[in-house]
C-alpha cells in the first residue's frame, strides 16, 4: 500500500513507511477562518532532516483530544501513517490564511480506516528521548556571581548586554550578547537554508567567531528547534539546556538530544535557577515551578523555559510560547518580572496570539518595548488582535515585529 502527505491540496505519493508526528494543534478560535469547528494540525516527518518535513491538515473538533486521554483521537506527540486509497474519499480542501492557499481538510467523525496510529514509533521515540534525559547533567547554573567577571562599580562605563531577535519566518531565534563576551542562543528556527546562512554570516562578521556559550531550548515545538541540531554542529555550544518535564515525541526532538548526548553537552534544567554576569542577573524559569503548574496539558507550550535578564535599569522577559495565565505568575507572585524598572522589554509570547491575551499579566508587567516574532502573511493570522493593540497602547507603539526586518538586521535592544 501507499501513504500520502498533502501539500496545499495536492496528493503526493510517498513510501508507506513514512511516519508523521503531531507537533502542534492550533484551536479553532485562534485561526483566521469562519468555521469554528476546525483545528489546524502541524505534522512533522519522522526524518526531520528532509526538506519536506512539515505538512498541515485541518480536522474537525471531534477528532481532537488535547489532553491525550483517547487512543482513537489526535493529540500531541502521536505518530501516524496515512492510507492513500482510503484517505481520498475523506479529504477535500479549504481556502485558508491570508494567501488563501488550499489546506487539506479531513472530513468524518473518526480516523479509523485511513489514519494508522504508530504506537511502535511513539514508544521508540519516548525510550530514546528519556534515555538521553537520564544521561544528561543537572544543576546547570550556580546562583552566586560568576567568578570570572568582576562586579562593575563604575556604572557610567560598564559594557552593556544586548538582545537580538531575528527575522527567521514563523518561529523564534533570539541571541543574548552578555557581559564577559558570553553568547547565548535561545531557540533555533530558520525558515530555510538561506535564512540560516544569513544568520551565520551575521554572527561571524560581528564576533569573528561562530562559537556559542549556551543554546537554550525554550520548548520542543518544531518552530523553535528546526535547526537546533545544525546549530550544535556549526556553533559548538558548551551547553545545551532543556526542560525534561514533558517528552515531545518527534524525530526533530530526538535528533537534537542525540547529538547533544554524543557531545556530552546536554543539561537538564531541574529547577528555576539564576546567575550573575557582572551587574546582570539572569534567571531561567521552568513553568513546572509556577503556581498552578498541576493544570498543565500535554501542549509543549506549557512545559517551557522562560528567561528574565535584569540589568541596572532594564528588564527583558523572553516568554517562549507560554500562555498568558502562566506568565501572570511571574509578576503576581513576586517573580523576577515584577521588578519596577524604567525599561521593560517583552518578547511577546506565542507570536502575539490570543494565547497570550491575558490582562492581569500585561497590566502588571507593563512593558515599555515589545517584539513579536512571526512571518509575514502567516497562516495563523499572527499577530492577533486584541493582544497586538493592547501591547501597542502599553508601549506607545514601540512594538517591533520581525517580518518588518530584512535578513541580517535583527530587532536590537541594549540592556542598560
C-alpha positions, 0 to 999 in steps of 0.5 A, a space after each residue: 500500500 501507499 501513504 500520502 502527505 498533502 501539500 496545499 491540496 495536492 496528493 503526493 505519493 510517498 513510501 508507506 513507511 513514512 511516519 508523521 508526528 503531531 507537533 502542534 494543534 492550533 484551536 479553532 478560535 485562534 485561526 483566521 477562518 469562519 468555521 469554528 469547528 476546525 483545528 489546524 494540525 502541524 505534522 512533522 516527518 519522522 526524518 526531520 532532516 528532509 526538506 519536506 518535513 512539515 505538512 498541515 491538515 485541518 480536522 474537525 473538533 471531534 477528532 481532537 483530544 488535547 489532553 491525550 486521554 483517547 487512543 482513537 483521537 489526535 493529540 500531541 506527540 502521536 505518530 501516524 501513517 496515512 492510507 492513500 486509497 482510503 484517505 481520498 474519499 475523506 479529504 477535500 480542501 479549504 481556502 485558508 490564511 491570508 494567501 488563501 492557499 488550499 489546506 487539506 481538510 479531513 472530513 468524518 467523525 473518526 480516523 479509523 480506516 485511513 489514519 494508522 496510529 504508530 504506537 511502535 514509533 511513539 514508544 521508540 521515540 519516548 525510550 530514546 528521548 528519556 534515555 538521553 534525559 537520564 544521561 544528561 547533567 543537572 544543576 546547570 547554573 550556580 546562583 552566586 556571581 560568576 567568578 570570572 567577571 568582576 562586579 562593575 562599580 563604575 556604572 557610567 562605563 560598564 559594557 552593556 548586554 544586548 538582545 537580538 531577535 531575528 527575522 527567521 519566518 514563523 518561529 523564534 531565534 533570539 541571541 543574548 550578547 552578555 557581559 564577559 563576551 558570553 553568547 547565548 542562543 535561545 531557540 533555533 528556527 530558520 525558515 530555510 537554508 538561506 535564512 540560516 546562512 544569513 544568520 551565520 554570516 551575521 554572527 561571524 562578521 560581528 564576533 569573528 567567531 561562530 562559537 556559542 556559550 549556551 543554546 537554550 531550548 525554550 520548548 520542543 515545538 518544531 518552530 523553535 528547534 528546526 535547526 537546533 541540531 545544525 546549530 550544535 554542529 556549526 556553533 559548538 555550544 558548551 551547553 545545551 539546556 532543556 526542560 525534561 518535564 514533558 517528552 515531545 515525541 518527534 524525530 526533530 526532538 530526538 535528533 537534537 538530544 542525540 547529538 547533544 548526548 554524543 557531545 556530552 553537552 546536554 543539561 537538564 534544567 531541574 529547577 528555576 535557577 539564576 546567575 550573575 554576569 557582572 551587574 546582570 542577573 539572569 534567571 531561567 524559569 521552568 513553568 513546572 515551578 509556577 503556581 498552578 503548574 498541576 493544570 498543565 496539558 500535554 501542549 509543549 507550550 506549557 512545559 517551557 523555559 522562560 528567561 528574565 535578564 535584569 540589568 541596572 535599569 532594564 528588564 527583558 522577559 523572553 516568554 517562549 510560547 507560554 500562555 498568558 495565565 502562566 506568565 501572570 505568575 511571574 509578576 503576581 507572585 513576586 517573580 523576577 518580572 515584577 521588578 519596577 524598572 524604567 525599561 521593560 522589554 517583552 518578547 511577546 509570547 506565542 507570536 502575539 496570539 490570543 494565547 497570550 491575551 491575558 490582562 492581569 499579566 500585561 497590566 502588571 508587567 507593563 512593558 515599555 518595548 515589545 517584539 513579536 516574532 512571526 512571518 509575514 502573511 502567516 497562516 495563523 493570522 499572527 499577530 492577533 488582535 486584541 493582544 497586538 493593540 493592547 501591547 501597542 497602547 502599553 508601549 506607545 507603539 514601540 512594538 517591533 515585529 520581525 517580518 518588518 526586518 530584512 535578513 541580517 538586521 535583527 530587532 536590537 535592544 541594549 540592556 542598560 
